[in-house]
Amino acid sequence: MTIVNERPRSMAPEPISVITNATLLARRIRELQRRRHAIAEQQEQLRTQLPDWAAEPLRLIGMSNSEIQGLVADLSTVEAEAGLDEIEQRLDEIDRQIEELEGLLASTPASSLDEIEAVTSVAICRFREMIVTDPNDVFYDHGESRLLGLIERIHEDLTGLVRRSRLDAS
């Protein structure tokens, strides 16, 4: 079993190796998600360092079309100079890799409780990213939040079963 390697900074295509174990696929997906989170934080830090006019597009209200187009072009230049274009490409590449691995994970049958637990762990992480659980958030949906709670409960129960089966085996 081989794990998909990270692409070099040049973004040259790389051969994809097939991972046939759900646990290894889930581990690789979590690793990519951690890298993506770190890069997204770096991107946000760079954005906060941009000039005020680049960070506050609402100031454009009332300007002529040519003035707006000029500022947009300047903004693109500033973002490129700050390295945001490269970061965006890296995020896109990681998203593509995660999508491919999730596709493999969805089509790889689990052969053990450990593998099932690994798959549910990946699914719960994705749900946590998508579902708003703060009742004060404008996008909060009680039904979605309750569904996430049920799925987390299933995962906790499954994790408990996996731990008990490991203890029984030893």
Residue pairs with C-beta under 8 A, 6 or more apart in sequence:
1 19
1 20
1 21
1 24
2 17
2 18
2 19
3 17
3 19
3 24
3 28
4 16
4 17
4 19
4 28
4 97
4 100
4 101
5 14
5 17
6 35
7 13
7 14
7 93
7 97
8 14
11 89
11 93
16 100
18 104
19 25
19 28
19 101
19 104
19 108
20 108
21 108
21 115
22 105
22 108
22 109
22 110
22 111
22 115
22 116
22 118
22 119
23 114
23 115
23 118
25 101
25 104
25 105
25 108
25 118
26 105
26 118
26 119
26 121
26 122
27 118
28 101
29 98
29 101
29 102
29 105
29 122
30 121
30 122
30 125
32 94
32 97
32 98
32 101
33 98
33 125
35 94
36 91
36 94
36 95
36 98
39 87
39 90
39 91
39 94
40 91
42 87
43 84
43 87
43 88
43 91
46 82
46 83
46 84
46 87
47 55
47 84
48 55
49 82
50 78
50 79
50 82
51 78
53 59
53 71
53 75
54 74
54 75
54 78
54 79
60 67
60 68
60 71
63 71
79 85
102 122
105 119
105 122
110 116
110 118
110 119
113 158
113 161
113 162
113 165
114 162
116 158
117 155
117 158
117 159
117 162
120 151
120 154
120 155
120 158
121 155
123 151
124 148
124 151
124 152
124 155
127 148
127 151
128 148
131 141
131 144
131 145
131 147
131 148
132 139
132 140
132 141
132 144
132 145
133 140
133 145
133 148
134 140
135 142
135 145
